Amino acid sequence: MLFKVIVISMLLLIGYSLFSALFHMMKGTQNDDKMVKSLTWRVALSITLFLLLLLGLYTGVIVRVHT
């Protein structure tokens, strides 16, 4: 159950970061540091989530169902 909460939380954070970057891009100021920082956070969170899912698969937290 804790694993599901962590995965859903990370997905929400990834979505928030993506829309934050969109907001800063649409704002159109010359200072794009906030947009770059938001996209950097999104990429880092996505990679972390992918590694977390792989770890869950290898440790047995995520069970593959064969049909």
C-alpha positions as CSV (number, residue, x, y, z in Angstrom):
1,M,0.0,0.0,0.0
2,L,2.8,2.4,0.8
3,F,4.4,1.7,-2.6
4,K,1.2,2.7,-4.3
5,V,1.1,5.9,-2.4
6,I,4.7,6.8,-3.3
7,V,4.1,6.0,-7.0
8,I,0.9,8.1,-7.1
9,S,2.6,11.0,-5.2
10,M,5.5,11.0,-7.6
11,L,3.1,11.0,-10.6
12,L,1.3,14.0,-9.1
13,L,4.7,15.8,-8.5
14,I,5.7,15.1,-12.1
15,G,2.4,16.6,-13.4
16,Y,2.8,19.6,-11.2
17,S,6.3,20.2,-12.4
18,L,5.2,19.8,-16.0
19,F,2.4,22.4,-15.7
20,S,4.7,24.7,-13.7
21,A,7.1,24.7,-16.7
22,L,4.2,25.3,-19.0
23,F,3.1,28.3,-16.9
24,H,6.6,29.8,-16.9
25,M,6.8,29.2,-20.7
26,M,3.5,30.9,-21.4
27,K,4.4,33.8,-19.1
28,G,7.1,34.6,-21.7
29,T,9.7,36.5,-19.6
30,Q,13.3,36.7,-20.6
31,N,14.4,34.8,-17.5
32,D,13.8,31.1,-18.3
33,D,15.6,29.7,-15.3
34,K,12.4,28.7,-13.6
35,M,11.1,26.8,-16.6
36,V,14.4,25.0,-17.0
37,K,14.5,24.2,-13.3
38,S,10.9,22.8,-13.5
39,L,11.7,20.6,-16.5
40,T,14.9,19.4,-14.8
41,W,12.8,18.4,-11.7
42,R,10.4,16.6,-14.0
43,V,13.1,14.6,-15.7
44,A,14.7,13.7,-12.4
45,L,11.4,12.6,-10.9
46,S,10.6,10.5,-13.9
47,I,13.9,8.7,-13.8
48,T,13.6,8.1,-10.1
49,L,10.0,6.8,-10.6
50,F,11.3,4.4,-13.3
51,L,14.1,3.1,-11.1
52,L,11.6,2.8,-8.2
53,L,9.3,0.7,-10.3
54,L,12.2,-1.5,-11.4
55,L,13.3,-2.0,-7.8
56,G,9.7,-2.9,-6.9
57,L,9.6,-5.5,-9.7
58,Y,12.9,-7.0,-8.6
59,T,12.1,-7.1,-4.9
60,G,8.6,-8.6,-5.4
61,V,6.6,-5.6,-4.3
62,I,5.1,-5.5,-7.8
63,V,4.0,-9.0,-8.9
64,R,3.7,-9.9,-12.6
65,V,0.6,-11.9,-13.4
66,H,0.9,-14.5,-16.1
67,T,-2.3,-15.3,-17.9
